[in-house]
Amino acid sequence: MHWLTLIRPGDWLVMLLSAVAVGVSIPVFWQGGLADRAIIRQEGKVFAEIDLKARKHFEVAGPLGTTLIAVEPGRARVVSDPSPRQYCVKQGWLMRPGEIAICAPNRVSVQIAGRTKVYDSISY
Amino acid sequence: MTRSVIELTVTAEDRRVAWLATAAVGLSLVDAAIPSPLPGVKPGLANIVTLVVLVRYGWGTAVWVSALRVLAGSLLLGFFLAPGFFLSLTGTTLSLLTLGLARYLPARWFGPVSLSILAAFAHIGGQLLLARAWLIPHDGVFLLTPVFAAAALVFGTINGLIAAKLLAEPAPTEAVGLVRR
């Protein structure tokens, strides 16, 4: 209680704004920015490029059947897929730039993209 | 023994700056003794002195005390003219410039805590820019920005609170100074 009296009203404002600045700096400086697009590929070709703003469902046809992809604000995932091992479905929500779920048997993939390109690895 | 021709008159202001700078250097040493998880993340306790001096004696005295602190602190810790010295100097310069502007904020609303947080952000901002421009010329340096910014917020708030606490008490330094002289 004693220490709180030393903080003036404007100080709270400065603390709040600083905390917001710190919060904003995390996605800006880490992981190549916020996730803003999802790229769905079929047979290696771009099937759809979606802004991660609205709720949408996509049905992508492949050699084994239909892959169902869900897009929500800020994230995307493979809901169902006919592939035998279900790896891409088990990956769950993808929300950071560079993340990708590949349903190889059905030849469909979903990738998240941000403002800047993120690499899996870089060698010099 | 020949008497010195040069007479240096030491004013009360000089003595005050010297005492305050000594306190700041002492806190710099304490700062350096505290283990840090990451180079650059430090409490910056000496900034408490800078804040108290700024509010009590004005910006000019704060600049003197800070400059002497950076110089003497780096000599004592052995990094004078090493990269760390220039990082320290840049950070201090930027935070002093920020304080120079921030002291015009209405005192009724913005106290030492605000000044401290703003100075801490300026400090780390200056250091990051110098590191990017000179020491590590790669944007990878900025990956550490969120960590540094969070540290600036936390330590800036704590230092500001300590400074506010010290400033809430009446100034005792003059009397102590007289006795010690």
Chai-1 contact restraints between the chains, C-beta under 6 A:
chainA,res_idxA,chainB,res_idxB,connection_type,confidence,min_distance_angstrom,max_distance_angstrom,comment,restraint_id
A,W3,B,L161,contact,1.0,0.0,6.0,A-B,restraint_1
A,L6,B,L161,contact,1.0,0.0,6.0,A-B,restraint_2
A,L6,B,A164,contact,1.0,0.0,6.0,A-B,restraint_3
A,I7,B,V113,contact,1.0,0.0,6.0,A-B,restraint_4
A,R8,B,W109,contact,1.0,0.0,6.0,A-B,restraint_5
A,R8,B,G111,contact,1.0,0.0,6.0,A-B,restraint_6
A,P9,B,W109,contact,1.0,0.0,6.0,A-B,restraint_7
A,G10,B,W109,contact,1.0,0.0,6.0,A-B,restraint_8
A,G10,B,F110,contact,1.0,0.0,6.0,A-B,restraint_9
A,G10,B,S114,contact,1.0,0.0,6.0,A-B,restraint_10
A,D11,B,G111,contact,1.0,0.0,6.0,A-B,restraint_11
A,D11,B,V113,contact,1.0,0.0,6.0,A-B,restraint_12
A,D11,B,S114,contact,1.0,0.0,6.0,A-B,restraint_13
A,V14,B,S114,contact,1.0,0.0,6.0,A-B,restraint_14
A,V14,B,I117,contact,1.0,0.0,6.0,A-B,restraint_15
A,S18,B,I117,contact,1.0,0.0,6.0,A-B,restraint_16
A,S18,B,L153,contact,1.0,0.0,6.0,A-B,restraint_17
A,V22,B,A149,contact,1.0,0.0,6.0,A-B,restraint_18
A,V22,B,A150,contact,1.0,0.0,6.0,A-B,restraint_19
A,V22,B,L153,contact,1.0,0.0,6.0,A-B,restraint_20
A,S25,B,T145,contact,1.0,0.0,6.0,A-B,restraint_21
A,S25,B,P146,contact,1.0,0.0,6.0,A-B,restraint_22
A,S25,B,A149,contact,1.0,0.0,6.0,A-B,restraint_23
A,I26,B,P146,contact,1.0,0.0,6.0,A-B,restraint_24
A,F29,B,F142,contact,1.0,0.0,6.0,A-B,restraint_25
A,F29,B,L143,contact,1.0,0.0,6.0,A-B,restraint_26
A,F29,B,T145,contact,1.0,0.0,6.0,A-B,restraint_27
A,F29,B,P146,contact,1.0,0.0,6.0,A-B,restraint_28
